[in-house]
Amino acid sequence: MLSDSTRHSELAPSPWVERFVPWIRPGGRVLDVACGAGRHARWLARLGFEVDAVDRDVSGLADPPPGVEPREADLEGAPWPYPGARFDAIVVTNYLHRPLLALLVDSLEPGGLLLYETFAAGNERFGKPSNPDFLLRPGELLDAVRGRLRVLAFEDLTVAGPRPACLQRIAARRE
């Protein structure tokens, strides 16, 4: 059984995402990539955004709140489920599939915001993920947006909680 503090940390939005939400166009369309149980999708919808939430399994969003449109899709083995769509923001946390990076950048509206936070090299000393295929290389998020988006903030760090991890985070805007 999860403790109340563990349950809260799993359901609460990432502080990184919270920090940059004011930069998203009010009422805008947001894509939550690899949404899991929908912690960001639910929260963003409560803030008044229209949210597309995509994952290979959206059973955690079986009863979506108003403003959330779940879509089940294989992000790694099937065609991109949003061809030609543009978003005011794209949120990705705890997920890495490198072939999507350029596609995500291309899917931003002018003024759109990319908020990305996932595990980085060095995380293997804390447990999973430990496979280098799922860990960002130093500066990899910066390289993914270089010359295409304006970086508002970037971090490559080790955090102590809610559990120890090596992370990279970026907030970047299409001009």
Backbone bond lengths (Angstrom), bond angles and torsions (degrees), N, CA, C in turn:
res aa  C-N    CA-C-N  psi(-1)  N-CA   C-N-CA  omega(-1)  CA-C   N-CA-C  phi
1 M - - - 1.457 - - 1.525 109.09 -
2 L 1.325 116.94 137.19 1.453 121.68 179.50 1.519 110.37 -77.71
3 S 1.327 115.76 141.32 1.455 119.39 173.37 1.520 108.62 -71.47
4 D 1.339 116.70 161.94 1.466 119.87 178.96 1.517 111.44 -59.69
5 S 1.350 117.95 -39.33 1.464 119.68 -178.55 1.519 111.07 -69.36
6 T 1.344 117.81 -37.14 1.465 120.41 177.38 1.523 109.70 -67.44
7 R 1.328 117.38 -45.18 1.460 121.21 -179.94 1.524 109.64 -59.86
8 H 1.340 117.18 -44.01 1.462 120.54 -179.59 1.524 110.89 -62.68
9 S 1.345 117.91 -43.50 1.464 119.95 -177.50 1.521 111.39 -66.88
10 E 1.355 117.48 -29.41 1.456 119.69 178.54 1.525 111.48 -75.95
11 L 1.316 117.77 -29.10 1.456 121.29 -177.48 1.520 112.85 -93.54
12 A 1.311 117.16 -23.82 1.461 121.18 -178.65 1.524 109.54 -71.71
13 P 1.321 116.57 145.93 1.471 118.24 176.86 1.524 110.58 -65.95
14 S 1.295 114.88 155.42 1.458 120.70 175.23 1.524 109.46 -60.84
15 P 1.333 117.86 134.22 1.465 119.43 175.62 1.529 112.37 -57.37
16 W 1.324 117.92 -30.99 1.465 121.58 177.45 1.533 110.06 -63.27
17 V 1.318 116.48 -46.14 1.464 120.74 178.78 1.527 109.64 -65.67
18 E 1.312 117.18 -45.25 1.474 121.18 178.76 1.530 111.30 -55.16
19 R 1.321 115.46 -41.62 1.465 120.96 -176.48 1.525 112.43 -59.26
20 F 1.326 117.42 -36.42 1.465 120.71 -172.18 1.519 114.94 -104.52
21 V 1.307 118.60 -2.92 1.462 120.71 178.82 1.529 112.40 -55.57
22 P 1.324 120.56 -36.85 1.465 118.54 178.30 1.536 114.00 -59.86
23 W 1.314 118.52 -15.50 1.459 122.31 179.18 1.530 112.42 -82.95
24 I 1.340 117.15 -10.98 1.467 120.90 -178.85 1.525 109.10 -83.46
25 R 1.335 115.79 138.35 1.462 120.74 178.36 1.531 109.45 -53.59
26 P 1.337 117.99 126.30 1.469 120.82 179.44 1.532 111.25 -54.15
27 G 1.326 114.97 132.12 1.461 120.89 -179.86 1.511 114.24 73.70
28 G 1.331 117.61 7.34 1.458 122.06 -175.33 1.518 114.09 -68.88
29 R 1.318 113.66 172.09 1.462 122.08 178.41 1.520 108.53 -93.05
30 V 1.339 115.58 125.33 1.457 122.10 -176.85 1.524 109.02 -121.03
31 L 1.320 115.94 139.46 1.461 122.17 174.66 1.516 108.69 -107.19
32 D 1.326 116.48 123.34 1.462 123.11 174.95 1.530 106.43 -102.96
33 V 1.333 116.40 105.90 1.462 123.20 -175.01 1.524 109.68 -89.05
34 A 1.345 115.81 134.06 1.466 121.48 -176.66 1.533 108.52 54.73
35 C 1.316 114.63 56.29 1.464 122.58 -168.44 1.515 114.95 -70.18
36 G 1.332 118.69 -15.55 1.464 119.66 -179.17 1.518 110.55 60.13
37 A 1.335 115.87 -129.87 1.465 121.24 -179.72 1.522 112.07 -80.47
38 G 1.324 117.17 -3.36 1.453 120.55 173.34 1.517 116.13 90.91
39 R 1.336 117.65 27.64 1.470 118.24 -178.46 1.521 111.74 -58.74
40 H 1.335 118.55 -43.11 1.461 120.27 179.38 1.528 111.23 -76.06
41 A 1.320 117.44 -39.71 1.465 120.50 -179.90 1.528 110.84 -59.64
42 R 1.312 116.86 -46.94 1.470 120.79 -179.47 1.530 110.74 -62.63
43 W 1.321 115.88 -45.76 1.463 121.27 -177.68 1.528 111.00 -64.44
44 L 1.323 116.06 -45.82 1.465 120.12 179.99 1.526 111.47 -63.54
45 A 1.323 117.82 -38.67 1.458 120.54 177.42 1.532 110.70 -63.71
46 R 1.320 117.29 -39.11 1.473 120.08 177.25 1.529 111.12 -62.52
47 L 1.343 116.19 -26.98 1.467 120.51 178.42 1.532 112.49 -83.33
48 G 1.334 116.80 -2.28 1.456 120.23 175.72 1.517 115.54 101.01
49 F 1.321 118.16 7.84 1.462 121.05 177.43 1.531 109.93 -86.74
50 E 1.333 116.09 152.96 1.462 121.90 170.78 1.527 106.00 -91.69
51 V 1.324 117.29 120.17 1.459 121.33 -169.77 1.520 111.61 -117.30
52 D 1.326 115.52 126.13 1.456 122.58 167.40 1.521 105.70 -96.04
53 A 1.334 116.13 123.70 1.462 121.41 -177.81 1.522 108.18 -116.73
54 V 1.315 116.89 116.88 1.463 120.67 -174.65 1.527 110.37 -120.77
55 D 1.337 114.44 139.54 1.467 121.56 176.56 1.520 107.22 -165.08
56 R 1.312 115.47 165.02 1.477 118.64 177.91 1.519 110.86 -70.99
57 D 1.337 117.07 -22.00 1.461 122.41 177.45 1.523 107.95 -138.00
58 V 1.313 116.99 111.42 1.465 120.67 -179.08 1.527 111.39 -106.24
59 S 1.322 116.53 23.45 1.464 119.15 -179.71 1.530 111.43 -62.31
60 G 1.326 118.33 -24.22 1.459 121.33 175.32 1.517 112.48 -69.04
61 L 1.330 116.30 -11.92 1.462 122.22 176.79 1.527 110.53 -117.99
62 A 1.329 115.77 34.40 1.462 120.69 -177.63 1.528 111.74 -61.14
63 D 1.307 117.12 -30.52 1.466 121.92 177.93 1.527 106.87 -121.63
64 P 1.346 117.30 74.99 1.463 119.36 -172.78 1.524 112.24 -69.06
65 P 1.320 116.21 145.17 1.462 119.43 175.59 1.528 110.27 -72.56
66 P 1.334 117.33 163.94 1.463 119.80 175.87 1.531 110.23 -55.85
67 G 1.320 115.36 137.98 1.458 120.27 179.18 1.507 114.37 94.99
68 V 1.343 118.02 -5.85 1.467 121.54 179.45 1.522 109.17 -114.99
69 E 1.324 115.31 125.98 1.457 122.19 177.33 1.531 108.28 -115.06
70 P 1.358 117.48 99.12 1.470 119.03 179.77 1.532 111.48 -75.49
71 R 1.325 114.99 146.81 1.460 119.98 176.08 1.525 108.19 -140.32
72 E 1.323 114.93 122.85 1.453 120.37 177.05 1.520 107.92 -85.21
73 A 1.333 116.75 125.43 1.461 120.86 -178.52 1.521 109.73 -157.48
74 D 1.306 115.35 145.97 1.463 122.15 174.17 1.523 107.11 -84.99
75 L 1.317 116.52 101.74 1.467 121.44 -176.29 1.520 112.88 -73.53
76 E 1.316 116.75 -13.22 1.461 119.77 -175.79 1.520 114.11 -109.00
77 G 1.341 117.78 -20.48 1.454 118.78 -175.08 1.512 115.17 -125.63
78 A 1.314 116.79 -0.77 1.469 120.55 -178.18 1.526 108.74 -124.30
79 P 1.316 116.78 168.50 1.470 118.95 176.94 1.534 110.91 -61.77
80 W 1.323 115.91 154.64 1.459 123.15 177.77 1.527 108.23 -56.37
81 P 1.345 117.72 126.31 1.464 119.73 -174.98 1.533 115.28 -76.65
82 Y 1.333 117.58 -2.09 1.470 121.06 -178.24 1.535 110.86 -126.67
83 P 1.337 118.85 53.86 1.470 119.13 -177.51 1.523 110.92 -61.21
84 G 1.312 115.49 127.69 1.455 121.41 177.68 1.516 115.42 79.04
85 A 1.317 118.32 -7.94 1.473 120.95 -178.92 1.527 110.04 -75.11
86 R 1.328 115.01 148.48 1.469 121.66 177.22 1.522 108.22 -126.58
87 F 1.326 115.08 146.30 1.457 121.30 -174.91 1.521 110.65 -127.96
88 D 1.330 114.89 150.15 1.460 121.18 175.75 1.527 110.95 -77.58
89 A 1.311 116.39 -20.83 1.463 121.28 174.04 1.517 108.79 -158.83
90 I 1.319 114.74 150.49 1.463 122.14 173.38 1.514 106.54 -129.27
91 V 1.336 114.90 128.53 1.462 122.28 -178.74 1.523 108.49 -115.41
92 V 1.325 115.90 128.62 1.458 121.78 176.14 1.524 107.40 -136.11
93 T 1.334 116.24 123.37 1.464 119.70 175.30 1.526 109.28 -134.20
94 N 1.307 114.84 140.68 1.471 122.68 175.23 1.523 113.05 56.57
95 Y 1.333 116.74 39.03 1.458 121.42 -179.90 1.520 108.78 -152.38
96 L 1.335 115.48 140.46 1.456 120.34 176.25 1.522 109.72 -144.98
97 H 1.307 115.33 120.08 1.458 123.26 167.84 1.527 104.53 -137.00
98 R 1.316 115.85 97.89 1.462 122.16 -170.57 1.526 114.82 -50.69
99 P 1.341 119.80 -39.15 1.463 118.46 -179.62 1.531 113.72 -60.64
100 L 1.325 118.75 -17.71 1.462 120.76 179.27 1.519 113.42 -82.57
101 L 1.315 118.69 -18.32 1.467 120.75 -172.44 1.530 112.16 -55.02
102 A 1.305 118.22 -51.82 1.472 120.69 -178.93 1.528 111.03 -65.57
103 L 1.322 117.28 -37.77 1.460 121.52 179.07 1.530 111.32 -63.80
104 L 1.325 116.58 -38.79 1.463 120.13 177.93 1.522 110.79 -64.15
105 V 1.321 116.31 -44.44 1.471 120.38 178.01 1.527 109.69 -59.39
106 D 1.335 116.91 -43.61 1.466 121.39 -179.87 1.526 112.87 -66.71
107 S 1.319 117.63 -20.34 1.466 122.11 -175.66 1.528 113.80 -90.32
108 L 1.316 116.85 8.20 1.466 120.38 178.64 1.523 111.27 -91.76
109 E 1.321 115.54 136.98 1.463 121.87 170.52 1.527 108.79 -66.76
110 P 1.319 119.56 159.10 1.465 119.61 168.30 1.533 108.37 -56.08
111 G 1.300 115.93 131.61 1.464 121.44 -175.03 1.513 112.80 85.76
112 G 1.336 116.81 -5.54 1.463 121.16 -178.57 1.517 112.30 -69.89
113 L 1.319 114.85 153.87 1.461 122.73 -172.50 1.522 110.87 -118.22
114 L 1.324 117.03 130.56 1.457 123.14 172.18 1.517 107.69 -101.08
115 L 1.334 116.33 121.50 1.466 122.51 174.90 1.515 106.89 -117.24
116 Y 1.322 115.48 111.54 1.462 120.55 -174.09 1.518 108.28 -130.30
117 E 1.336 115.27 132.74 1.466 121.10 179.22 1.521 107.87 -148.10
118 T 1.331 116.45 118.05 1.455 118.89 177.41 1.522 110.55 -154.76
119 F 1.307 115.14 -178.90 1.455 122.13 -172.52 1.528 111.54 -73.66
120 A 1.319 114.17 148.61 1.463 121.29 -175.92 1.525 110.68 -126.22
121 A 1.332 114.37 165.49 1.459 121.14 176.19 1.523 109.48 -50.31
122 G 1.319 115.70 137.98 1.458 121.75 -175.47 1.512 111.23 106.49
123 N 1.340 116.61 -20.85 1.461 120.07 -178.69 1.522 112.33 -65.11
124 E 1.330 117.04 -22.28 1.460 120.17 -177.92 1.528 112.34 -57.00
125 R 1.321 117.95 -25.27 1.475 119.61 179.56 1.527 112.19 -73.78
126 F 1.335 117.05 -12.99 1.464 120.93 179.41 1.525 112.86 -104.17
127 G 1.319 117.59 -7.06 1.461 120.42 -177.32 1.508 110.51 121.96
128 K 1.316 116.04 -146.24 1.461 120.74 -175.67 1.513 111.44 -87.54
129 P 1.336 116.49 149.07 1.456 125.46 -5.36 1.535 111.30 -73.25
130 S 1.316 113.68 145.21 1.463 119.47 179.28 1.526 112.26 -124.22
131 N 1.317 117.20 -12.44 1.457 122.16 178.37 1.527 108.73 -71.90
132 P 1.343 118.40 126.55 1.474 120.55 -179.78 1.530 113.85 -56.69
133 D 1.331 117.57 -22.71 1.469 120.29 177.54 1.525 111.65 -64.45
134 F 1.336 116.74 -20.55 1.460 121.45 -176.80 1.524 112.43 -114.71
135 L 1.330 116.21 15.43 1.467 121.74 179.41 1.524 108.99 -123.77
136 L 1.319 115.78 128.16 1.464 119.92 178.10 1.524 111.04 -65.64
137 R 1.313 115.71 139.94 1.456 121.48 173.68 1.531 108.73 -78.06
138 P 1.327 118.53 158.88 1.472 119.54 179.63 1.534 111.39 -52.39
139 G 1.326 115.38 127.79 1.461 121.29 177.11 1.514 115.67 73.05
140 E 1.318 118.49 8.03 1.462 120.41 -173.74 1.535 112.97 -63.53
141 L 1.318 117.97 -39.33 1.468 118.83 177.81 1.524 111.03 -66.28
142 L 1.312 117.15 -37.46 1.467 119.88 175.89 1.525 110.48 -61.18
143 D 1.329 115.90 -44.57 1.463 119.97 179.20 1.527 111.64 -61.69
144 A 1.335 117.26 -35.06 1.467 121.23 -177.21 1.526 112.67 -66.63
145 V 1.328 117.60 -26.60 1.468 120.51 -177.25 1.526 113.10 -109.76
146 R 1.320 116.86 -8.38 1.468 121.42 -175.88 1.532 111.90 -52.47
147 G 1.332 115.08 127.15 1.452 121.13 178.72 1.518 114.17 77.03
148 R 1.324 117.95 -1.84 1.470 121.10 -177.04 1.527 112.54 -120.14
149 L 1.331 116.74 -34.15 1.466 121.76 179.65 1.519 109.00 -130.50
150 R 1.318 116.03 154.44 1.465 121.38 174.99 1.530 108.30 -89.73
151 V 1.318 115.79 121.12 1.464 120.82 -178.65 1.523 109.38 -77.45
152 L 1.314 115.69 122.13 1.455 122.03 176.26 1.521 111.06 -89.56
153 A 1.343 115.45 -36.27 1.467 120.53 178.80 1.524 108.43 -161.35
154 F 1.329 114.95 148.31 1.460 121.93 178.01 1.512 107.67 -146.86
155 E 1.317 116.07 139.38 1.466 121.99 174.56 1.519 109.59 -138.19
156 D 1.309 115.40 142.22 1.460 123.44 172.90 1.512 103.36 -133.93
157 L 1.337 117.23 102.45 1.457 119.72 -167.60 1.509 112.30 -151.52
158 T 1.325 113.94 170.92 1.456 122.50 172.82 1.519 107.16 -109.26
159 V 1.335 115.78 129.59 1.460 120.99 179.46 1.530 109.21 -111.61
160 A 1.330 115.31 153.63 1.458 120.90 179.66 1.528 111.89 -90.18
161 G 1.327 117.18 -26.85 1.453 117.72 -175.13 1.502 111.71 -148.50
162 P 1.326 119.12 162.84 1.454 123.74 10.47 1.522 113.48 -68.73
163 R 1.313 118.28 -16.92 1.468 122.73 167.32 1.524 106.63 -143.85
164 P 1.332 117.55 151.61 1.467 118.85 -178.94 1.536 111.05 -58.14
165 A 1.337 115.11 136.48 1.465 120.35 -179.59 1.519 109.78 -162.84
166 C 1.328 115.57 153.16 1.464 122.51 169.43 1.520 106.49 -98.91
167 L 1.321 115.85 127.56 1.465 121.42 -174.71 1.519 111.95 -131.68
168 Q 1.318 114.86 154.46 1.456 122.37 162.68 1.521 106.32 -120.54
169 R 1.333 115.22 142.87 1.455 121.91 179.11 1.512 108.28 -138.13
170 I 1.321 114.76 141.58 1.464 118.38 175.03 1.530 109.63 -141.97
171 A 1.302 114.72 143.07 1.458 122.61 168.42 1.520 104.40 -123.90
172 A 1.332 115.89 119.88 1.466 119.61 -176.03 1.532 108.98 -141.94
173 R 1.331 115.11 145.78 1.458 121.66 -174.82 1.529 111.18 -119.88
174 R 1.353 114.48 139.92 1.465 119.91 171.22 1.529 106.72 -79.44
175 E 1.315 116.57 126.01 1.466 120.97 -179.31 1.504 110.92 -79.45
